[in-house]
Amino acid sequence: MKIGNTDTDLLPCPFCGGEAYLERNHRAFVQGQSTKVTFVRCRRCNARTARFELARFGRSSHSAEAERLAKEAWNRRVR
Ligand SMILES: [Zn+2]
């Protein structure tokens, strides 16, 4: 299954077999604070990984690192 324009190999959803995608720069509230997060979500059933706050990873390389962790979390759950 090819997934749009992503550069990664996200495994199918462990719950419904649906297509997974990486949500980048998603604005969310974490403990009452508005922040940017990234996580992997299933398009069909909305199952998702934990959210990784971009701010935790510094300003320059935050996205890549947070995205890597989100992908790892998703693929780990699948196995
Ligand atoms: Zn699913």
N, CA, C, O and the ligand as a Tripos MOL2 file, in Angstrom:
@<TRIPOS>MOLECULE
protein
  317   315    80     0     0
PROTEIN
NO_CHARGES

@<TRIPOS>ATOM
      1 N           0.8610   -1.2040    0.0000 N.3       1 MET1
      2 CA          0.0000    0.0000    0.0000 C.3       1 MET1
      3 C           0.8850    1.2380    0.0000 C.2       1 MET1
      4 O           1.7400    1.3960    0.8710 O.2       1 MET1
      5 N           0.6850    2.0860   -0.9460 N.am      2 LYS2
      6 CA          1.4800    3.3140   -1.0310 C.3       2 LYS2
      7 C           0.7070    4.4390   -0.3530 C.2       2 LYS2
      8 O          -0.5010    4.5830   -0.5430 O.2       2 LYS2
      9 N           1.4090    5.2200    0.4260 N.am      3 ILE3
     10 CA          0.7230    6.2460    1.2040 C.3       3 ILE3
     11 C           1.1110    7.6320    0.7240 C.2       3 ILE3
     12 O           2.1300    8.1810    1.1430 O.2       3 ILE3
     13 N           0.3170    8.1820   -0.1320 N.am      4 GLY4
     14 CA          0.4420    9.5750   -0.5450 C.3       4 GLY4
     15 C           1.8690   10.0200   -0.7780 C.2       4 GLY4
     16 O           2.6350    9.3550   -1.4760 O.2       4 GLY4
     17 N           2.2130   11.1320   -0.1990 N.am      5 ASN5
     18 CA          3.5200   11.7150   -0.4420 C.3       5 ASN5
     19 C           4.4370   11.5420    0.7640 C.2       5 ASN5
     20 O           5.4220   12.2660    0.9090 O.2       5 ASN5
     21 N           4.1170   10.5930    1.6200 N.am      6 THR6
     22 CA          4.9820   10.4100    2.7760 C.3       6 THR6
     23 C           6.2570    9.6960    2.3670 C.2       6 THR6
     24 O           6.3040    9.0180    1.3400 O.2       6 THR6
     25 N           7.2730    9.8530    3.1690 N.am      7 ASP7
     26 CA          8.5720    9.2890    2.8390 C.3       7 ASP7
     27 C           8.8740    8.1080    3.7380 C.2       7 ASP7
     28 O          10.0330    7.7350    3.9200 O.2       7 ASP7
     29 N           7.8480    7.5330    4.2890 N.am      8 THR8
     30 CA          8.0870    6.5350    5.3120 C.3       8 THR8
     31 C           7.2930    5.2740    5.0560 C.2       8 THR8
     32 O           6.4370    5.2280    4.1730 O.2       8 THR8
     33 N           7.5820    4.2640    5.8300 N.am      9 ASP9
     34 CA          6.8630    3.0060    5.7100 C.3       9 ASP9
     35 C           6.0510    2.7740    6.9590 C.2       9 ASP9
     36 O           6.4640    2.0400    7.8560 O.2       9 ASP9
     37 N           4.9130    3.3900    7.0120 N.am     10 LEU10
     38 CA          4.0390    3.1640    8.1450 C.3      10 LEU10
     39 C           3.2380    1.8950    7.8930 C.2      10 LEU10
     40 O           2.6830    1.6950    6.8120 O.2      10 LEU10
     41 N           3.1910    1.0580    8.8950 N.am     11 LEU11
     42 CA          2.4600   -0.1920    8.7500 C.3      11 LEU11
     43 C           0.9580    0.0720    8.8480 C.2      11 LEU11
     44 O           0.5430    1.0890    9.4040 O.2      11 LEU11
     45 N           0.1410   -0.8390    8.3110 N.am     12 PRO12
     46 CA         -1.3170   -0.6620    8.4150 C.3      12 PRO12
     47 C          -1.7710   -0.6800    9.8650 C.2      12 PRO12
     48 O          -1.0790   -1.1980   10.7410 O.2      12 PRO12
     49 N          -2.9340   -0.1120   10.1040 N.am     13 CYS13
     50 CA         -3.4900   -0.0350   11.4440 C.3      13 CYS13
     51 C          -3.6570   -1.4270   12.0560 C.2      13 CYS13
     52 O          -4.1720   -2.3340   11.4010 O.2      13 CYS13
     53 N          -3.2240   -1.6000   13.3100 N.am     14 PRO14
     54 CA         -3.3420   -2.9060   13.9690 C.3      14 PRO14
     55 C          -4.7840   -3.2480   14.3390 C.2      14 PRO14
     56 O          -5.0930   -4.4050   14.6210 O.2      14 PRO14
     57 N          -5.6460   -2.2750   14.3390 N.am     15 PHE15
     58 CA         -7.0290   -2.5070   14.7670 C.3      15 PHE15
     59 C          -7.9570   -2.7830   13.5960 C.2      15 PHE15
     60 O          -8.8080   -3.6690   13.6730 O.2      15 PHE15
     61 N          -7.8010   -2.0300   12.5110 N.am     16 CYS16
     62 CA         -8.7330   -2.1690   11.3910 C.3      16 CYS16
     63 C          -8.0340   -2.4170   10.0670 C.2      16 CYS16
     64 O          -8.7000   -2.6390    9.0560 O.2      16 CYS16
     65 N          -6.7010   -2.3850   10.0470 N.am     17 GLY17
     66 CA         -5.9860   -2.6040    8.7980 C.3      17 GLY17
     67 C          -5.9770   -1.3910    7.8860 C.2      17 GLY17
     68 O          -5.5310   -1.4670    6.7410 O.2      17 GLY17
     69 N          -6.4730   -0.2670    8.3990 N.am     18 GLY18
     70 CA         -6.5660    0.9520    7.5900 C.3      18 GLY18
     71 C          -5.2170    1.5940    7.3420 C.2      18 GLY18
     72 O          -4.1930    1.1780    7.8840 O.2      18 GLY18
     73 N          -5.2460    2.6070    6.5160 N.am     19 GLU19
     74 CA         -4.0460    3.3350    6.1400 C.3      19 GLU19
     75 C          -3.6640    4.3240    7.2370 C.2      19 GLU19
     76 O          -4.5170    5.0380    7.7630 O.2      19 GLU19
     77 N          -2.4010    4.3590    7.5710 N.am     20 ALA20
     78 CA         -1.9210    5.2830    8.5940 C.3      20 ALA20
     79 C          -1.2370    6.4730    7.9410 C.2      20 ALA20
     80 O          -0.7000    6.3660    6.8380 O.2      20 ALA20
     81 N          -1.2610    7.5970    8.6250 N.am     21 TYR21
     82 CA         -0.5550    8.7620    8.1050 C.3      21 TYR21
     83 C           0.0310    9.5510    9.2530 C.2      21 TYR21
     84 O          -0.3900    9.4330   10.4040 O.2      21 TYR21
     85 N           1.0180   10.3600    8.9040 N.am     22 LEU22
     86 CA          1.6930   11.1650    9.9120 C.3      22 LEU22
     87 C           1.0430   12.5380    9.9740 C.2      22 LEU22
     88 O           0.9630   13.2480    8.9720 O.2      22 LEU22
     89 N           0.5890   12.8940   11.1410 N.am     23 GLU23
     90 CA          0.0390   14.2360   11.3630 C.3      23 GLU23
     91 C           1.1940   15.1200   11.8220 C.2      23 GLU23
     92 O           1.7870   14.8870   12.8760 O.2      23 GLU23
     93 N           1.5060   16.1340   11.0220 N.am     24 ARG24
     94 CA          2.6340   17.0170   11.3460 C.3      24 ARG24
     95 C           2.1110   18.3530   11.8500 C.2      24 ARG24
     96 O           1.0620   18.8290   11.4130 O.2      24 ARG24
     97 N           2.8430   18.9430   12.7590 N.am     25 ASN25
     98 CA          2.4990   20.3030   13.1840 C.3      25 ASN25
     99 C           1.0410   20.4730   13.5350 C.2      25 ASN25
    100 O           0.3970   21.4370   13.1220 O.2      25 ASN25
    101 N           0.5330   19.5440   14.2870 N.am     26 HIS26
    102 CA         -0.8610   19.5960   14.6890 C.3      26 HIS26
    103 C          -0.9700   20.3930   15.9950 C.2      26 HIS26
    104 O          -0.2740   20.1100   16.9700 O.2      26 HIS26
    105 N          -1.8620   21.3990   15.9930 N.am     27 ARG27
    106 CA         -2.0050   22.1850   17.2080 C.3      27 ARG27
    107 C          -2.9000   21.4460   18.1970 C.2      27 ARG27
    108 O          -3.9940   20.9980   17.8540 O.2      27 ARG27
    109 N          -2.4160   21.3290   19.4220 N.am     28 ALA28
    110 CA         -3.1690   20.5890   20.4240 C.3      28 ALA28
    111 C          -2.9720   21.2320   21.7810 C.2      28 ALA28
    112 O          -2.0560   22.0260   21.9950 O.2      28 ALA28
    113 N          -3.8550   20.8660   22.6830 N.am     29 PHE29
    114 CA         -3.7070   21.3370   24.0480 C.3      29 PHE29
    115 C          -3.1660   20.2060   24.9030 C.2      29 PHE29
    116 O          -3.7760   19.1420   25.0050 O.2      29 PHE29
    117 N          -2.0370   20.4410   25.5030 N.am     30 VAL30
    118 CA         -1.4250   19.4570   26.3760 C.3      30 VAL30
    119 C          -1.2850   20.0920   27.7500 C.2      30 VAL30
    120 O          -0.5650   21.0750   27.9290 O.2      30 VAL30
    121 N          -1.9690   19.5270   28.6890 N.am     31 GLN31
    122 CA         -1.9600   20.0590   30.0490 C.3      31 GLN31
    123 C          -2.2920   21.5540   30.0600 C.2      31 GLN31
    124 O          -1.6520   22.3500   30.7470 O.2      31 GLN31
    125 N          -3.3010   21.9000   29.2850 N.am     32 GLY32
    126 CA         -3.7800   23.2700   29.3030 C.3      32 GLY32
    127 C          -2.9980   24.2520   28.4530 C.2      32 GLY32
    128 O          -3.3680   25.4220   28.3580 O.2      32 GLY32
    129 N          -1.9070   23.7850   27.8240 N.am     33 GLN33
    130 CA         -1.0830   24.6670   27.0110 C.3      33 GLN33
    131 C          -1.2770   24.3470   25.5390 C.2      33 GLN33
    132 O          -1.3070   23.1810   25.1460 O.2      33 GLN33
    133 N          -1.4080   25.3820   24.7350 N.am     34 SER34
    134 CA         -1.4630   25.1830   23.2970 C.3      34 SER34
    135 C          -0.0630   24.8950   22.7940 C.2      34 SER34
    136 O           0.8770   25.6290   23.1020 O.2      34 SER34
    137 N           0.0790   23.8330   22.0260 N.am     35 THR35
    138 CA          1.4010   23.4300   21.5780 C.3      35 THR35
    139 C           1.2870   22.7090   20.2470 C.2      35 THR35
    140 O           0.1890   22.3480   19.8240 O.2      35 THR35
    141 N           2.4120   22.5020   19.5890 N.am     36 LYS36
    142 CA          2.4270   21.7610   18.3320 C.3      36 LYS36
    143 C           2.8810   20.3330   18.6050 C.2      36 LYS36
    144 O           3.8560   20.0980   19.3200 O.2      36 LYS36
    145 N           2.1670   19.4030   18.0300 N.am     37 VAL37
    146 CA          2.5120   17.9990   18.2390 C.3      37 VAL37
    147 C           2.5290   17.2630   16.9020 C.2      37 VAL37
    148 O           1.9860   17.7380   15.9050 O.2      37 VAL37
    149 N           3.1490   16.1210   16.9080 N.am     38 THR38
    150 CA          3.0890   15.2350   15.7590 C.3      38 THR38
    151 C           2.7580   13.8420   16.2500 C.2      38 THR38
    152 O           3.1770   13.4420   17.3360 O.2      38 THR38
    153 N           2.0090   13.1070   15.4550 N.am     39 PHE39
    154 CA          1.6480   11.7390   15.8180 C.3      39 PHE39
    155 C           1.1760   11.0110   14.5760 C.2      39 PHE39
    156 O           0.9470   11.6260   13.5340 O.2      39 PHE39
    157 N           1.0310    9.7070   14.6860 N.am     40 VAL40
    158 CA          0.5490    8.9050   13.5700 C.3      40 VAL40
    159 C          -0.8820    8.4940   13.8600 C.2      40 VAL40
    160 O          -1.2190    8.1020   14.9780 O.2      40 VAL40
    161 N          -1.7210    8.5920   12.8350 N.am     41 ARG41
    162 CA         -3.1320    8.2700   13.0200 C.3      41 ARG41
    163 C          -3.6480    7.4140   11.8690 C.2      41 ARG41
    164 O          -3.1690    7.4990   10.7380 O.2      41 ARG41
    165 N          -4.6330    6.5900   12.1920 N.am     42 CYS42
    166 CA         -5.2950    5.7690   11.1850 C.3      42 CYS42
    167 C          -6.3950    6.5860   10.5190 C.2      42 CYS42
    168 O          -7.2010    7.2180   11.2030 O.2      42 CYS42
    169 N          -6.4320    6.5780    9.1930 N.am     43 ARG43
    170 CA         -7.4530    7.3460    8.4820 C.3      43 ARG43
    171 C          -8.8480    6.7740    8.7060 C.2      43 ARG43
    172 O          -9.8360    7.5040    8.6290 O.2      43 ARG43
    173 N          -8.9360    5.4960    8.9780 N.am     44 ARG44
    174 CA        -10.2460    4.8590    9.0260 C.3      44 ARG44
    175 C         -10.8670    4.8820   10.4230 C.2      44 ARG44
    176 O         -12.0310    5.2560   10.5680 O.2      44 ARG44
    177 N         -10.1110    4.4900   11.4510 N.am     45 CYS45
    178 CA        -10.7190    4.3570   12.7850 C.3      45 CYS45
    179 C         -10.1790    5.3800   13.7770 C.2      45 CYS45
    180 O         -10.6190    5.4150   14.9260 O.2      45 CYS45
    181 N          -9.2320    6.2150   13.3500 N.am     46 ASN46
    182 CA         -8.7030    7.2740   14.2080 C.3      46 ASN46
    183 C          -7.8490    6.7810   15.3650 C.2      46 ASN46
    184 O          -7.5530    7.5480   16.2810 O.2      46 ASN46
    185 N          -7.4570    5.5380   15.3400 N.am     47 ALA47
    186 CA         -6.4840    5.0820   16.3310 C.3      47 ALA47
    187 C          -5.2230    5.9050   16.1410 C.2      47 ALA47
    188 O          -4.8820    6.2590   15.0120 O.2      47 ALA47
    189 N          -4.5290    6.2140   17.2200 N.am     48 ARG48
    190 CA         -3.3240    7.0210   17.0640 C.3      48 ARG48
    191 C          -2.3090    6.7260   18.1480 C.2      48 ARG48
    192 O          -2.6110    6.1200   19.1760 O.2      48 ARG48
    193 N          -1.1010    7.1750   17.8810 N.am     49 THR49
    194 CA         -0.0320    7.0330   18.8660 C.3      49 THR49
    195 C          -0.1510    8.1550   19.8910 C.2      49 THR49
    196 O          -1.0170    9.0240   19.7960 O.2      49 THR49
    197 N           0.7240    8.1090   20.8490 N.am     50 ALA50
    198 CA          0.8670    9.2430   21.7560 C.3      50 ALA50
    199 C           1.3020   10.4480   20.9290 C.2      50 ALA50
    200 O           1.8500   10.2980   19.8370 O.2      50 ALA50
    201 N           1.0530   11.6430   21.4570 N.am     51 ARG51
    202 CA          1.4680   12.8620   20.7690 C.3      51 ARG51
    203 C           2.8590   13.2580   21.2380 C.2      51 ARG51
    204 O           3.1710   13.2180   22.4280 O.2      51 ARG51
    205 N           3.6780   13.6390   20.2800 N.am     52 PHE52
    206 CA          5.0340   14.0610   20.6050 C.3      52 PHE52
    207 C           5.1200   15.5630   20.4140 C.2      52 PHE52
    208 O           4.9260   16.0720   19.3100 O.2      52 PHE52
    209 N           5.4060   16.2530   21.4730 N.am     53 GLU53
    210 CA          5.4590   17.7190   21.4190 C.3      53 GLU53
    211 C           6.7240   18.1820   20.7280 C.2      53 GLU53
    212 O           7.8330   17.8080   21.1090 O.2      53 GLU53
    213 N           6.5410   19.0000   19.7070 N.am     54 LEU54
    214 CA          7.7020   19.4830   18.9620 C.3      54 LEU54
    215 C           8.6310   20.3050   19.8480 C.2      54 LEU54
    216 O           9.8500   20.2790   19.6720 O.2      54 LEU54
    217 N           8.0590   21.0270   20.7880 N.am     55 ALA55
    218 CA          8.8710   21.9000   21.6310 C.3      55 ALA55
    219 C           9.8830   21.1320   22.4700 C.2      55 ALA55
    220 O          10.8740   21.6920   22.9380 O.2      55 ALA55
    221 N           9.6230   19.8640   22.6480 N.am     56 ARG56
    222 CA         10.5500   19.0780   23.4630 C.3      56 ARG56
    223 C          11.8610   18.8190   22.7530 C.2      56 ARG56
    224 O          12.8410   18.4030   23.3710 O.2      56 ARG56
    225 N          11.8800   19.0660   21.4540 N.am     57 PHE57
    226 CA         13.0480   18.6600   20.6760 C.3      57 PHE57
    227 C          13.8610   19.8330   20.1650 C.2      57 PHE57
    228 O          14.6610   19.6770   19.2420 O.2      57 PHE57
    229 N          13.6700   20.9960   20.7490 N.am     58 GLY58
    230 CA         14.4370   22.1410   20.2900 C.3      58 GLY58
    231 C          13.8130   22.7340   19.0410 C.2      58 GLY58
    232 O          12.7760   22.2550   18.5820 O.2      58 GLY58
    233 N          14.4190   23.7550   18.4920 N.am     59 ARG59
    234 CA         13.7500   24.5170   17.4450 C.3      59 ARG59
    235 C          14.1080   24.1170   16.0240 C.2      59 ARG59
    236 O          13.2790   24.2570   15.1240 O.2      59 ARG59
    237 N          15.2900   23.6350   15.8040 N.am     60 SER60
    238 CA         15.6910   23.4120   14.4140 C.3      60 SER60
    239 C          15.3500   22.0220   13.9260 C.2      60 SER60
    240 O          14.7710   21.8590   12.8520 O.2      60 SER60
    241 N          15.7010   21.0270   14.7050 N.am     61 SER61
    242 CA         15.5420   19.6580   14.2190 C.3      61 SER61
    243 C          14.3320   18.9760   14.8400 C.2      61 SER61
    244 O          14.1560   17.7650   14.7140 O.2      61 SER61
    245 N          13.4990   19.7690   15.5130 N.am     62 HIS62
    246 CA         12.4170   19.1590   16.2750 C.3      62 HIS62
    247 C          11.5070   18.2650   15.4330 C.2      62 HIS62
    248 O          11.1490   17.1670   15.8580 O.2      62 HIS62
    249 N          11.1370   18.7310   14.2510 N.am     63 SER63
    250 CA         10.1640   17.9750   13.4670 C.3      63 SER63
    251 C          10.6580   16.5820   13.1420 C.2      63 SER63
    252 O           9.9760   15.5860   13.3850 O.2      63 SER63
    253 N          11.8470   16.5320   12.5930 N.am     64 ALA64
    254 CA         12.3710   15.2460   12.1570 C.3      64 ALA64
    255 C          12.4290   14.2630   13.3190 C.2      64 ALA64
    256 O          12.0600   13.0970   13.1770 O.2      64 ALA64
    257 N          12.8900   14.7380   14.4550 N.am     65 GLU65
    258 CA         13.0310   13.8420   15.5910 C.3      65 GLU65
    259 C          11.6650   13.4100   16.1150 C.2      65 GLU65
    260 O          11.4590   12.2310   16.4040 O.2      65 GLU65
    261 N          10.7420   14.3380   16.2400 N.am     66 ALA66
    262 CA          9.4110   14.0010   16.7360 C.3      66 ALA66
    263 C           8.7100   13.0580   15.7600 C.2      66 ALA66
    264 O           8.0240   12.1240   16.1740 O.2      66 ALA66
    265 N           8.8850   13.3060   14.4750 N.am     67 GLU67
    266 CA          8.2440   12.4450   13.4800 C.3      67 GLU67
    267 C           8.8190   11.0440   13.5230 C.2      67 GLU67
    268 O           8.0950   10.0570   13.3890 O.2      67 GLU67
    269 N          10.1120   10.9680   13.7080 N.am     68 ARG68
    270 CA         10.7490    9.6560   13.7800 C.3      68 ARG68
    271 C          10.1860    8.8650   14.9550 C.2      68 ARG68
    272 O           9.8800    7.6790   14.8280 O.2      68 ARG68
    273 N          10.0530    9.5320   16.0970 N.am     69 LEU69
    274 CA          9.5370    8.8650   17.2820 C.3      69 LEU69
    275 C           8.0830    8.4300   17.0860 C.2      69 LEU69
    276 O           7.6860    7.3470   17.5170 O.2      69 LEU69
    277 N           7.3050    9.2740   16.4390 N.am     70 ALA70
    278 CA          5.9000    8.9320   16.2100 C.3      70 ALA70
    279 C           5.7900    7.7140   15.3040 C.2      70 ALA70
    280 O           4.9890    6.8130   15.5530 O.2      70 ALA70
    281 N           6.5980    7.6930   14.2560 N.am     71 LYS71
    282 CA          6.5750    6.5430   13.3480 C.3      71 LYS71
    283 C           7.0000    5.2800   14.0710 C.2      71 LYS71
    284 O           6.3960    4.2210   13.8990 O.2      71 LYS71
    285 N           8.0350    5.3960   14.8730 N.am     72 GLU72
    286 CA          8.5050    4.2310   15.6240 C.3      72 GLU72
    287 C           7.4220    3.7270   16.5580 C.2      72 GLU72
    288 O           7.2010    2.5210   16.6740 O.2      72 GLU72
    289 N           6.7470    4.6570   17.2250 N.am     73 ALA73
    290 CA          5.7070    4.2690   18.1820 C.3      73 ALA73
    291 C           4.5870    3.5200   17.4540 C.2      73 ALA73
    292 O           4.0600    2.5260   17.9540 O.2      73 ALA73
    293 N           4.2420    4.0090   16.2840 N.am     74 TRP74
    294 CA          3.1720    3.3670   15.5160 C.3      74 TRP74
    295 C           3.5940    1.9640   15.0670 C.2      74 TRP74
    296 O           2.8580    0.9960   15.2590 O.2      74 TRP74
    297 N           4.7530    1.8650   14.4830 N.am     75 ASN75
    298 CA          5.1680    0.5790   13.9540 C.3      75 ASN75
    299 C           5.4350   -0.4330   15.0570 C.2      75 ASN75
    300 O           5.2830   -1.6360   14.8430 O.2      75 ASN75
    301 N           5.8280    0.0340   16.2220 N.am     76 ARG76
    302 CA          6.0490   -0.8490   17.3470 C.3      76 ARG76
    303 C           4.7220   -1.4300   17.8170 C.2      76 ARG76
    304 O           4.6250   -2.6120   18.1480 O.2      76 ARG76
    305 N           3.7090   -0.5820   17.8400 N.am     77 ARG77
    306 CA          2.3910   -1.0190   18.2900 C.3      77 ARG77
    307 C           1.8170   -2.0650   17.3380 C.2      77 ARG77
    308 O           1.1230   -2.9930   17.7550 O.2      77 ARG77
    309 N           2.1170   -1.8990   16.0700 N.am     78 VAL78
    310 CA          1.5930   -2.8260   15.0780 C.3      78 VAL78
    311 C           2.1460   -4.2230   15.3050 C.2      78 VAL78
    312 O           1.4250   -5.2150   15.2010 O.2      78 VAL78
    313 N           3.4230   -4.2890   15.6120 N.am     79 ARG79
    314 CA          4.0170   -5.6080   15.8380 C.3      79 ARG79
    315 C           3.6270   -6.1650   17.1320 C.2      79 ARG79
    316 O           4.0410   -7.2720   17.4780 O.2      79 ARG79
    317 ZN         -7.6080    1.7740   12.1320 Zn       80 ZN80
@<TRIPOS>BOND
     1     1     2 1
     2     2     3 1
     3     3     4 2
     4     3     5 am
     5     5     6 1
     6     6     7 1
     7     7     8 2
     8     7     9 am
     9     9    10 1
    10    10    11 1
    11    11    12 2
    12    11    13 am
    13    13    14 1
    14    14    15 1
    15    15    16 2
    16    15    17 am
    17    17    18 1
    18    18    19 1
    19    19    20 2
    20    19    21 am
    21    21    22 1
    22    22    23 1
    23    23    24 2
    24    23    25 am
    25    25    26 1
    26    26    27 1
    27    27    28 2
    28    27    29 am
    29    29    30 1
    30    30    31 1
    31    31    32 2
    32    31    33 am
    33    33    34 1
    34    34    35 1
    35    35    36 2
    36    35    37 am
    37    37    38 1
    38    38    39 1
    39    39    40 2
    40    39    41 am
    41    41    42 1
    42    42    43 1
    43    43    44 2
    44    43    45 am
    45    45    46 1
    46    46    47 1
    47    47    48 2
    48    47    49 am
    49    49    50 1
    50    50    51 1
    51    51    52 2
    52    51    53 am
    53    53    54 1
    54    54    55 1
    55    55    56 2
    56    55    57 am
    57    57    58 1
    58    58    59 1
    59    59    60 2
    60    59    61 am
    61    61    62 1
    62    62    63 1
    63    63    64 2
    64    63    65 am
    65    65    66 1
    66    66    67 1
    67    67    68 2
    68    67    69 am
    69    69    70 1
    70    70    71 1
    71    71    72 2
    72    71    73 am
    73    73    74 1
    74    74    75 1
    75    75    76 2
    76    75    77 am
    77    77    78 1
    78    78    79 1
    79    79    80 2
    80    79    81 am
    81    81    82 1
    82    82    83 1
    83    83    84 2
    84    83    85 am
    85    85    86 1
    86    86    87 1
    87    87    88 2
    88    87    89 am
    89    89    90 1
    90    90    91 1
    91    91    92 2
    92    91    93 am
    93    93    94 1
    94    94    95 1
    95    95    96 2
    96    95    97 am
    97    97    98 1
    98    98    99 1
    99    99   100 2
   100    99   101 am
   101   101   102 1
   102   102   103 1
   103   103   104 2
   104   103   105 am
   105   105   106 1
   106   106   107 1
   107   107   108 2
   108   107   109 am
   109   109   110 1
   110   110   111 1
   111   111   112 2
   112   111   113 am
   113   113   114 1
   114   114   115 1
   115   115   116 2
   116   115   117 am
   117   117   118 1
   118   118   119 1
   119   119   120 2
   120   119   121 am
   121   121   122 1
   122   122   123 1
   123   123   124 2
   124   123   125 am
   125   125   126 1
   126   126   127 1
   127   127   128 2
   128   127   129 am
   129   129   130 1
   130   130   131 1
   131   131   132 2
   132   131   133 am
   133   133   134 1
   134   134   135 1
   135   135   136 2
   136   135   137 am
   137   137   138 1
   138   138   139 1
   139   139   140 2
   140   139   141 am
   141   141   142 1
   142   142   143 1
   143   143   144 2
   144   143   145 am
   145   145   146 1
   146   146   147 1
   147   147   148 2
   148   147   149 am
   149   149   150 1
   150   150   151 1
   151   151   152 2
   152   151   153 am
   153   153   154 1
   154   154   155 1
   155   155   156 2
   156   155   157 am
   157   157   158 1
   158   158   159 1
   159   159   160 2
   160   159   161 am
   161   161   162 1
   162   162   163 1
   163   163   164 2
   164   163   165 am
   165   165   166 1
   166   166   167 1
   167   167   168 2
   168   167   169 am
   169   169   170 1
   170   170   171 1
   171   171   172 2
   172   171   173 am
   173   173   174 1
   174   174   175 1
   175   175   176 2
   176   175   177 am
   177   177   178 1
   178   178   179 1
   179   179   180 2
   180   179   181 am
   181   181   182 1
   182   182   183 1
   183   183   184 2
   184   183   185 am
   185   185   186 1
   186   186   187 1
   187   187   188 2
   188   187   189 am
   189   189   190 1
   190   190   191 1
   191   191   192 2
   192   191   193 am
   193   193   194 1
   194   194   195 1
   195   195   196 2
   196   195   197 am
   197   197   198 1
   198   198   199 1
   199   199   200 2
   200   199   201 am
   201   201   202 1
   202   202   203 1
   203   203   204 2
   204   203   205 am
   205   205   206 1
   206   206   207 1
   207   207   208 2
   208   207   209 am
   209   209   210 1
   210   210   211 1
   211   211   212 2
   212   211   213 am
   213   213   214 1
   214   214   215 1
   215   215   216 2
   216   215   217 am
   217   217   218 1
   218   218   219 1
   219   219   220 2
   220   219   221 am
   221   221   222 1
   222   222   223 1
   223   223   224 2
   224   223   225 am
   225   225   226 1
   226   226   227 1
   227   227   228 2
   228   227   229 am
   229   229   230 1
   230   230   231 1
   231   231   232 2
   232   231   233 am
   233   233   234 1
   234   234   235 1
   235   235   236 2
   236   235   237 am
   237   237   238 1
   238   238   239 1
   239   239   240 2
   240   239   241 am
   241   241   242 1
   242   242   243 1
   243   243   244 2
   244   243   245 am
   245   245   246 1
   246   246   247 1
   247   247   248 2
   248   247   249 am
   249   249   250 1
   250   250   251 1
   251   251   252 2
   252   251   253 am
   253   253   254 1
   254   254   255 1
   255   255   256 2
   256   255   257 am
   257   257   258 1
   258   258   259 1
   259   259   260 2
   260   259   261 am
   261   261   262 1
   262   262   263 1
   263   263   264 2
   264   263   265 am
   265   265   266 1
   266   266   267 1
   267   267   268 2
   268   267   269 am
   269   269   270 1
   270   270   271 1
   271   271   272 2
   272   271   273 am
   273   273   274 1
   274   274   275 1
   275   275   276 2
   276   275   277 am
   277   277   278 1
   278   278   279 1
   279   279   280 2
   280   279   281 am
   281   281   282 1
   282   282   283 1
   283   283   284 2
   284   283   285 am
   285   285   286 1
   286   286   287 1
   287   287   288 2
   288   287   289 am
   289   289   290 1
   290   290   291 1
   291   291   292 2
   292   291   293 am
   293   293   294 1
   294   294   295 1
   295   295   296 2
   296   295   297 am
   297   297   298 1
   298   298   299 1
   299   299   300 2
   300   299   301 am
   301   301   302 1
   302   302   303 1
   303   303   304 2
   304   303   305 am
   305   305   306 1
   306   306   307 1
   307   307   308 2
   308   307   309 am
   309   309   310 1
   310   310   311 1
   311   311   312 2
   312   311   313 am
   313   313   314 1
   314   314   315 1
   315   315   316 2
@<TRIPOS>SUBSTRUCTURE
     1 MET1         2 RESIDUE 1 A MET
     2 LYS2         6 RESIDUE 1 A LYS
     3 ILE3        10 RESIDUE 1 A ILE
     4 GLY4        14 RESIDUE 1 A GLY
     5 ASN5        18 RESIDUE 1 A ASN
     6 THR6        22 RESIDUE 1 A THR
     7 ASP7        26 RESIDUE 1 A ASP
     8 THR8        30 RESIDUE 1 A THR
     9 ASP9        34 RESIDUE 1 A ASP
    10 LEU10       38 RESIDUE 1 A LEU
    11 LEU11       42 RESIDUE 1 A LEU
    12 PRO12       46 RESIDUE 1 A PRO
    13 CYS13       50 RESIDUE 1 A CYS
    14 PRO14       54 RESIDUE 1 A PRO
    15 PHE15       58 RESIDUE 1 A PHE
    16 CYS16       62 RESIDUE 1 A CYS
    17 GLY17       66 RESIDUE 1 A GLY
    18 GLY18       70 RESIDUE 1 A GLY
    19 GLU19       74 RESIDUE 1 A GLU
    20 ALA20       78 RESIDUE 1 A ALA
    21 TYR21       82 RESIDUE 1 A TYR
    22 LEU22       86 RESIDUE 1 A LEU
    23 GLU23       90 RESIDUE 1 A GLU
    24 ARG24       94 RESIDUE 1 A ARG
    25 ASN25       98 RESIDUE 1 A ASN
    26 HIS26      102 RESIDUE 1 A HIS
    27 ARG27      106 RESIDUE 1 A ARG
    28 ALA28      110 RESIDUE 1 A ALA
    29 PHE29      114 RESIDUE 1 A PHE
    30 VAL30      118 RESIDUE 1 A VAL
    31 GLN31      122 RESIDUE 1 A GLN
    32 GLY32      126 RESIDUE 1 A GLY
    33 GLN33      130 RESIDUE 1 A GLN
    34 SER34      134 RESIDUE 1 A SER
    35 THR35      138 RESIDUE 1 A THR
    36 LYS36      142 RESIDUE 1 A LYS
    37 VAL37      146 RESIDUE 1 A VAL
    38 THR38      150 RESIDUE 1 A THR
    39 PHE39      154 RESIDUE 1 A PHE
    40 VAL40      158 RESIDUE 1 A VAL
    41 ARG41      162 RESIDUE 1 A ARG
    42 CYS42      166 RESIDUE 1 A CYS
    43 ARG43      170 RESIDUE 1 A ARG
    44 ARG44      174 RESIDUE 1 A ARG
    45 CYS45      178 RESIDUE 1 A CYS
    46 ASN46      182 RESIDUE 1 A ASN
    47 ALA47      186 RESIDUE 1 A ALA
    48 ARG48      190 RESIDUE 1 A ARG
    49 THR49      194 RESIDUE 1 A THR
    50 ALA50      198 RESIDUE 1 A ALA
    51 ARG51      202 RESIDUE 1 A ARG
    52 PHE52      206 RESIDUE 1 A PHE
    53 GLU53      210 RESIDUE 1 A GLU
    54 LEU54      214 RESIDUE 1 A LEU
    55 ALA55      218 RESIDUE 1 A ALA
    56 ARG56      222 RESIDUE 1 A ARG
    57 PHE57      226 RESIDUE 1 A PHE
    58 GLY58      230 RESIDUE 1 A GLY
    59 ARG59      234 RESIDUE 1 A ARG
    60 SER60      238 RESIDUE 1 A SER
    61 SER61      242 RESIDUE 1 A SER
    62 HIS62      246 RESIDUE 1 A HIS
    63 SER63      250 RESIDUE 1 A SER
    64 ALA64      254 RESIDUE 1 A ALA
    65 GLU65      258 RESIDUE 1 A GLU
    66 ALA66      262 RESIDUE 1 A ALA
    67 GLU67      266 RESIDUE 1 A GLU
    68 ARG68      270 RESIDUE 1 A ARG
    69 LEU69      274 RESIDUE 1 A LEU
    70 ALA70      278 RESIDUE 1 A ALA
    71 LYS71      282 RESIDUE 1 A LYS
    72 GLU72      286 RESIDUE 1 A GLU
    73 ALA73      290 RESIDUE 1 A ALA
    74 TRP74      294 RESIDUE 1 A TRP
    75 ASN75      298 RESIDUE 1 A ASN
    76 ARG76      302 RESIDUE 1 A ARG
    77 ARG77      306 RESIDUE 1 A ARG
    78 VAL78      310 RESIDUE 1 A VAL
    79 ARG79      314 RESIDUE 1 A ARG
    80 ZN80       317 GROUP 0 **** ****
